[in-house]
């Protein structure tokens, strides 16, 4: 199964951006996301349209946060990414005439819809500031026990 890791990747670089003073180029962010700068610009453009990041052109240009971490929830970022699907499951045939398959589809649709609502509610309650605080709380232990990420 192919996983969509855009949300995780973008949250990762947004938190690095918060730790960095000044703009960060698409090339540097691409290294942190293990992707191409063109992909970064496309993804970041969605965040810029929503007012979460801003970009400056030219020498010393790049991307930087446009809002405080407290003002950006995980759901905000998820929405700015175009609401990628949470689930790889789906109905075998949405237009079935079989009553059994219709019953299966209805049960799956309802269950997946309820699960998505729970996930969205949870994403609404977590901010980048909360993730940053968690990162900072674990920083001394992380420095002792593991390699610190220097991607950005």
C-alpha positions in Angstrom: 0.0 0.0 0.0 1.3 3.5 -0.9 1.1 5.9 2.0 0.6 9.6 1.6 3.1 11.2 3.8 2.6 14.8 2.8 1.0 15.9 6.1 3.8 14.4 8.1 6.5 15.9 5.9 4.9 19.3 5.9 4.4 19.3 9.7 8.1 18.3 10.0 9.4 21.2 7.9 7.0 23.7 9.4 8.4 22.9 12.8 11.9 23.2 11.5 11.0 26.6 9.9 9.8 27.8 13.4 13.3 27.0 14.8 15.0 28.7 11.9 15.5 32.5 11.7 14.7 33.9 8.3 13.5 32.4 5.1 14.4 28.8 4.0 14.8 28.0 0.3 12.7 25.4 -1.5 16.0 23.5 -2.1 16.7 23.2 1.6 13.1 22.2 2.4 13.2 19.6 -0.4 16.2 17.9 1.2 14.3 17.8 4.5 11.3 16.3 2.8 13.3 14.0 0.6 11.7 15.4 -2.5 12.2 17.8 -5.4 12.1 21.6 -4.9 9.3 21.8 -7.4 7.1 19.6 -5.2 8.0 21.8 -2.2 6.9 24.9 -4.0 3.6 23.3 -5.1 2.9 22.1 -1.5 3.9 25.3 0.1 1.8 27.3 -2.4 -1.3 25.8 -0.8 -0.1 26.8 2.6 0.7 30.3 1.3 -2.8 30.6 -0.1 -4.2 29.9 3.3 -1.9 32.4 5.0 0.2 30.0 7.0 3.5 30.7 5.2 4.9 33.4 3.0 7.6 33.5 0.4 10.1 36.1 -0.7 12.0 36.0 -4.0 15.6 36.8 -4.8 18.8 36.6 -2.8 18.1 35.5 0.8 14.5 34.6 -0.3 12.6 31.5 0.6 9.7 30.3 2.8 8.9 31.4 6.3 6.0 31.1 8.7 3.3 33.8 8.4 1.5 32.9 11.6 2.3 32.0 15.1 2.5 28.2 15.9 -0.5 28.6 18.2 -2.6 29.8 15.3 -2.0 26.7 13.1 -3.7 23.4 13.8 -2.9 20.1 12.2 -6.3 20.3 10.6 -5.4 23.7 9.1 -2.4 22.1 7.4 -4.4 19.0 6.4 -7.0 21.3 4.7 -4.3 23.4 3.0 -2.9 20.2 1.5 -6.3 19.5 -0.2 -7.7 17.0 2.3 -5.7 13.9 1.3 -7.6 10.6 2.0 -7.1 9.1 5.4 -8.0 5.6 4.3 -6.9 3.2 1.5 -10.2 1.3 1.9 -13.2 1.8 -0.4 -16.2 0.1 -1.9 -15.6 -2.6 -4.5 -18.5 -1.2 -6.6 -20.3 2.0 -5.7 -23.1 1.5 -8.3 -24.0 -2.1 -7.4 -27.5 -3.5 -7.9 -26.7 -6.3 -5.4 -28.6 -5.8 -2.1 -25.8 -7.5 -0.1 -23.1 -5.2 -1.6 -25.3 -2.2 -1.0 -25.6 -3.1 2.7 -21.8 -3.6 2.9 -21.2 -0.3 1.1 -23.5 1.6 3.5 -21.9 0.1 6.6 -18.4 0.8 5.3 -19.3 4.4 4.2 -20.9 5.2 7.6 -18.0 3.7 9.5 -15.3 5.5 7.5 -17.3 8.8 7.7 -17.5 8.5 11.5 -13.8 7.6 11.7 -12.8 10.6 9.5 -14.9 12.9 11.7 -13.1 11.7 14.8 -9.7 12.2 13.1 -10.6 15.7 12.0 -11.8 16.6 15.4 -8.5 15.5 16.9 -6.5 17.3 14.2 -8.4 20.5 15.2 -7.2 20.2 18.8 -3.5 19.9 18.1 -1.5 23.0 17.2 2.0 23.3 15.9 2.8 25.1 19.2 1.9 21.8 21.0 4.2 19.8 18.8 6.9 22.3 19.3 6.5 22.2 23.1 6.7 18.4 22.9 9.8 18.6 20.8 11.4 21.0 23.2 10.5 18.9 26.2 12.2 15.9 24.7 15.2 17.8 23.4 17.7 17.1 26.2 16.9 13.4 26.2 17.0 13.3 22.4 20.5 14.9 22.4 21.7 12.1 24.7 20.0 9.2 23.1 19.8 9.8 19.4 21.0 11.9 16.5 19.4 15.3 16.2 17.8 16.0 12.9 19.7 18.7 11.1 17.7 18.6 7.9 16.9 22.3 7.9 
